[in-house]
Amino acid sequence: MKARIIVAGIGPGSKEDITPAVLDAVRRADVVVGYKYYFQFIRPYLRPDCECVDTGMKKERQRAEQAFGIAAGGKTVVVISSGDAGIYGMAPLIYEMKRERNADIEIECYPGISAFQKAASLLGAPIGHDFCVISLSDLMTPWELIERRIAAAAAADFVTAVYNPKSDGRYWQLHRLKEVFLREGRTAGTPVGYVRQAGRPGQEIKLTSLGSFDPEDVDMFTVIIIGNSQSYEWDRTFITPRGYYRDTPGGEEKKGRQIMIQSFLTIGKELKHPHIPPDRKWALLHAIHTTADFDMENILYTDDGAVEHIYGKMKRGELKTIVSDVTMVTSGIRKGALERLGMEAVCYLSDPRVESIAETENITRTQAGIRLAVAEHPGALFVFGNAPTALMELCTLIRKGKAHPAGIIASPVGFVHVKESKYMAKTFTQIPKIIIEGRKGGSNLAATLCNAIMTLDDAEALRPGRDL
């Protein structure tokens, strides 16, 4: 009989995860060669006369040489690897040694369930789209090359499985991987799942986010899976969608949201100063997305915690009304977000009383609209995207004690009184404010800042566009 070596992946460790083909191979083997730790998983299936040749860790080449020597004597040799023998296993070494020796020995390779597949199944469905696997072991691969692969995986938005994350001598590499992923635009809210001893006694399953992930919580027996920009956690399950729901009713809305997510990722990578408070960054990303103007980094002013403070009032039901200076602003505020939060957006510009007040008081129609709004909604969120005179009117009413806004978004645009109106608004230190400084602004910008506030709970996961 022709000399033969079978390279078999025995799976992650549980008997249920060993394939029938591998079980059949080890049952027929004359000799099994492998790392001594793995024999516990297959010993019950071996023939009584089967010889076991075990070696210690880092003895892969010695194992392969023993297998060739035994096979040359006419015996059927099975070389075992955990997981899949072709993934960081013995298969490549066996084939290279056959080529090096020009050996007349038949090689067969039987696949096994890999550790990252087992870990993925325990976490839910994290590898439902394009993915890659990276080992952090630098025994045979220079760290510089490993880091380039990490950066490429992060930038290309691959779901990424991480093998060999840590050992006694390698403690900092996983910290660096996390740093690179965040640098390359993966958000702090990206799901991260990790499984220790997958499929074996002592199995541990954990699900967290990239920002909260602690590299010190893993060891060499852990497999880590980092999600992509579409991945999310739901019901304690890690899911990366394939995209099938795009073909269902409403699919175009889902596609629009995916485009928006990708746009936000692109903007985040191009920010000159990305390390700013999360609520301000969320507003800034919306502003740049709407205008394609990176000068927003310089001219978007927010009071400390302003976005978070206003959103908190909305979420608690303390803020029910948004008042705008012009109807263009209210038309740009997402109706789904208003409905979700139990709010309304109003503009008094078309109110029949406006014309009479404007003529009688010799003021602009937008000023008259703000007077009416303050009389009925003194504690509203006031939003300005067009008329500096309307913002100046609100400031006057605040000074008189007639208006008590929950917040101000000041984004009037133009050349007359625009800067001055924003200077006036900025003096009210007790009112949370978002201001587009200088001449720039506009109704679309004012509306998108409202939308940013109403979706602040999507900021950590960087999933804009929920209410599109």
Secondary structure, DSSP 8 states (H G I E B T S, - for coil): ---EEEEEE-BSS-GGGS-HHHHHHHHH-SEEEEEGGGHHHHGGGS-TT-EEEEE-TT-HHHHHHHHHHHHTTT-EEEEEESB-TTSSSSHHHHHHHHHHHT---EEEEE----HHHHHHHHHEETTSS-EEEEE---SSS-HHHHHHHHHHHHHTT-EEEEES---SS--SHHHHHHHHHHHTT--TT-EEEEEESTTSTT-EEEEEETTT--GGG--TTEEEEE--TT-EEETTEEE---SGGGGSTTHHHHHHHHHHHHHHHHHHHH-S---S-HHHHHHHHHHHHHH--TTHHHHEEE-TTHHHHHHHHHHTTS--EEEESSHHHHHHS-HHHHHHHT-EEEE-TT-HHHHHHHHHHT--HHHHHHHHHHHH-TTSEEEESS-HHHHHHHHHHHHTTS---SEEEE---SSSSHHHHHHHHHT-TTS-EEEE-SS---HHHHHHHHHHHHTGGGTTTT---TT-
